[in-house]
Amino acid sequence: MNLQAILLKHWGFSSFRPLQEDIIRSVIEGNDTLALLPTGGGKSLCYQVPGMAKDGLCIVVTPLIALMKDQVQALKSKGINAVGIYHGLSKVEIDNAIDNCVYGDVKFLYLSPERLVTDMMRTRIPKMNVSLLAIDEAHCISQWGYDFRPPYQRIAEIRELIPNTPLMALTATATKQVVVDIQEKLHFKDPNVFQKSFERKNLAYMVFREEDKLNKLLKICLKQSGTGVVYVRNRRRTREISDWLQQQNVSADFYHAGLTAQERDAKQDAWMKERTRVIVSTNAFGMGIDKPNVRFVVHMDLPDSPEAYFQEAGRGGRDGNKAFAILLFNDTDTDSLKQFHERSYPPLKEIKKVYNCLGNYFQLAIGSGKDQSFPFDVFAFAKNYGLDPFLIYAAIGFLEKEGYLASSDALANPSRLMFMVNNEELYRFQVANPRFNPFTKMLLRSFTGLFTEFTRIREDDIARRTGMSKEAVYKTLQELHKMNILHYKAQNKRPVITFLEERLAASDLRVSKEVYRERKLFARKRMEAMIDYVSSETKCRSLFLLAYFGEKGKNRCGQCDVCLERNRAGVSTYEFNKVLKSIKPVIISEKHTLETLLNGMDLMLPEEKILNVIRYLIDNEKIAEDEDGLLHWK
């Protein structure tokens, strides 16, 4: 099987990245396969190439709706038939998509984990010729993963429906414990892991303790060439920082999930084509975006975990050239992160209260509402029930992870339509209703596939082509919808809440106090690891992250802020550690003068090097000197 020919024909690459071909051949041979590739390592090709090489349909499970939509569009642009089923689609759209998977020539079906395990999919999947089941973001299956989602744990049930189909799991971030858990939860026939080192030799990690972050950011933007990404925690600051950079003559724009699809696409396109140099964004930006020449990624706020940071920072330097991952923080940030952690885990009674209020807000009776979606205005909801918006977001996030709800943040699905009659029936309708004839003919001239699949449209484009007003276009489409000539789904510009289960009485919510406490504890440990990362001034940043993911035996990077400081001390890693190992226990037990400390050491090293290490430790506030000139460990 000529995999290179498939790669070249559809993706234009003449060769695979490291490990890609091994992973692909493993799954083609029928083996369950876990692939651990860092952000930018080319995970999607690992299932797309075998999906094209094998007869039948590849099912891809991912929790990221934006990524799902982007990949479906990217595959379609290459002439590959792909569909995505996600919250916000109508029942007619979902039925049509599934029928095309059963009876048509669809090669890729993208699903959320919640949608995969519905009764509808369990009934229809056995009728499909499924060649591969690919699970993206596989760390979500583990309660020790940083983004645990209980619906992922039901994926193994689907394997019983397609017992001869191999499974591929993919993730960019997983500790050793999570790697084992993924394979167990997905019922791997045999352990089978392909792991590329998490080490990014071209990426220099930098941490700066800064009170004036804006001016530091400006210096970074002016000093570094090329494009950059600046991550902040909230939407308001994306605009504020972007506007401030523009005032300083830095080409910048802002991005967050609350923008319309057209706004997001335009901003992303301008940055990809380098009409905009710096994009200031929440973590909504970056998923599925493969821009190779990002030279710097700056975090203005502390991420929740090393996993999140590693993934976001890893969007820099994908072309293999030098790039910088820079994190700016101060003591206020660590306090804020701790508060954010506490607020992200509201008391269970508050979560149940929000759930109950949602049911009332959408006027759902107990036992109803399954798979129903509702536009959601969080601020109107908060005002109506006197609730804190942050509490609402936190509670919805928890309910989503428990599999009760799904939320789509400003989903902004574009308008779309499909004819519900065949060509002959449409002709008879046009003859009987001549006023609709020019309009329907224009639709057929302008769009392909209207009889077989839902097609994205823009009402303003149709208005321009027909000479009609936009309001008249809306009215005509709605008329044809009511007459069952076509199915028209207008663009949704607001967030959507979908009930994945029938509404329960709040008292019947199945939320284990033990599970809640465990999940909060795991999140706290990840948060503390993030604080340790920025607080450490003696351990190489790269080695810190590699150790967190269980990777040992690497050399210090020599280019992070810690290594650069240590290099100035003029000692090797071996020499530095040798001195540190001798000094630390001595001055922890009692205070010493510099002279007695030096006299008590027999390290067979020049005194100048020992002094350089001690100066380094003093400069980095590991050793302190009291008013009597005595040294002690801080």
Buried (B, 14 or more C-beta within 10 A) or exposed (E): EEBBEBBEEBBEBEEBBEBBBEBBBBBBEEBBBBBBBBBBBBBBBBBBBBBBBBEBBBBBBBBBBBBBBBBBEBBBEEEBBBBBBBBBBBEEBBEBBBBBBBEBEBBBBBBBBBBBBBEBBBEBBEEBEBBBBBBBBBBBBBBBBBBBBBBBBBBBEBBEBBEEBBBBBBBBBBBEEBBBBBBEBBEBEEEBBBBBBBBBBEBBBBBBEBEEBBEBBBEBBEEBEBBBBBBBBEBEBBBBBBEBBBEEEBBBBBBBBBBEBBEBBBBBEBBBEEEBBBBBBBBBBBBBBEBEBBBBBBBBBBBBBBBBBBBBBBBBBBBEEBBBBBBBBBEEBBEBBBEBBEEBBBEBEBBBBBBBBBBEBBEBEEEEBBBBBBEBEBEEBBEEBEBEEBBBBBBBBBBBBBBBBBBBBBBBBBBBBBBBBEEEEBEEBBEEBEEBBEBBEBBEEBBEEBBEBBBEBBBEEBBEBBEBEEEBBBEBBEBBBEEEBBBBBBBBBBBBBBBBBBBBEBEEBEBEEEBBEBBBEBBBEBBBBBBEBBEBBBBBBBBBBBBBBBBEEBEBBBBBBBBEBBEEBBBEBEBBEBBBEBBBEBBEEEBBEBEBBBEEBEBEBEEEBBBBBBBBBBEBEBBBEEEEEBBBBE
